[in-house]
């Protein structure tokens, strides 16, 4: 799609919102970009430079804007009907601070990263735990010439979080108590070559970063280490926005670029929630007992594949209804492990079943909350 996207957010795999910096509009599509409708047109006092959708309500959308002539007149927008109508309020910022980025976990927890232009003595971000009705401020000490805090992202329980300060060098910070305290900053990259444009925690363990170049970085250990996933962009094109959803046990995403393209992440560049933990060829198919068990809300399922072929692992409730598809892939021989997140399920007995060729096995798991 040739529509220039400065910001892009997914509602589901076919419905997405896109902010066009050229047209100064927030646009919406319900058919993967074939048709678009305006949801916010030339917002008062500036442009909606960031927006996000609540994880627990796809109709709850928030956005921010900055008045070009006075950055202290930054505005916050919220909508409870998918952007058809909006409520607005002014953010009380100093003249030296401006909205830089926005993140949202649910209808209550919203964070706004700030950039400081002059007379900077500390780095700040705003946060609200009541849906934007009121705002509080948290601060970080200055580091070198860094002047920006990326809006922190948190796990579903709003406890484990990560953020970055930006400048010539990048530093990462983590929190285990909802942002009340943050770790000592750790160097993330040097030379000004990494530009964070999207930051995610899709579930309670996996964090994604979309860099402002041709890479997506993935961490499965709360930011301790990162792996690189390349996107086949055109020469000199760069990512300027990305959003990802967890669909079953897959991650489905769209990325917009400076050349006006929107890429849907395919299997070859999108993780499927499976980690190969051994390349040694096992003697037979096995499906091991999940661990821990009972669990709340995360557990791991380990399985072995003696020869290449399609493997399917599904989770069922006590009535036999499939509630989650963990694996449905053609895998090479080896030993694998995948995660199952039962955060949205009630306590009870569930079953998971593995099928591959003539092999079939079912085991029981217990969610205990």
Number of C-alpha atoms within 10 A of each C-alpha: 13 10 19 20 29 23 25 25 24 23 24 16 18 12 15 20 27 25 28 20 16 10 13 17 21 29 22 25 19 16 12 17 17 8 10 16 12 15 18 20 14 12 18 13 17 19 24 28 21 23 24 25 24 20 17 12 14 18 17 20 25 28 24 26 25 25 17 12 9 14 19 19 22 24 24 22 20 24 17 16 13 19 22 11 12 17 11 16 15 15 20 12 16 13 13 15 23 24 29 20 25 26 26 25 22 21 22 15 17 24 24 25 24 24 22 21 12 10 8 16 12 15 21 25 24 21 25 17 15 13 18 21 10 12 17 11 11 13 13 15 12 15 16 9 12 21 22 26 26 27 27 28 27 30 21 18 14 17 15 19 25 25 23 23 29 23 20 16 18 23 20 21 21 24 21 16 14 18 21 9 12 18 12 11 17 13 13 16 15 12 9 11 14 19 17 20 18 25 26 25 23 20 16 21 18 16 23 22 22 24 21 21 21 19 19 23 16 20 17 16 12 20 20 10 11 16 12 12 16 14 19 11 16 11 7 9 16 21 29 25 25 30 24 25 19 15 15 17 20 19 19 21 20 21 24 25 25 18 18 17 19 21 16 17 17 13 12 10 14 18 16 20 18 17 13 16 12 13 12 12 14 15 12 11 20 17 20 15 16 22 14 14 15 18 18 17 18 18 19 16 19 19 19 22 24 17 16 12 14 15 19 17 22 20 22 19 16 11 8 10 12 15 15 18 18 26 23 17 15 12 17 17 21 20 21 19 17 19 19 18 19 17 16 7 14 12 16 13 14 19 19 23 18 21 18 19 9 5 11 14 14 16 14 16 21 17 19 15 13
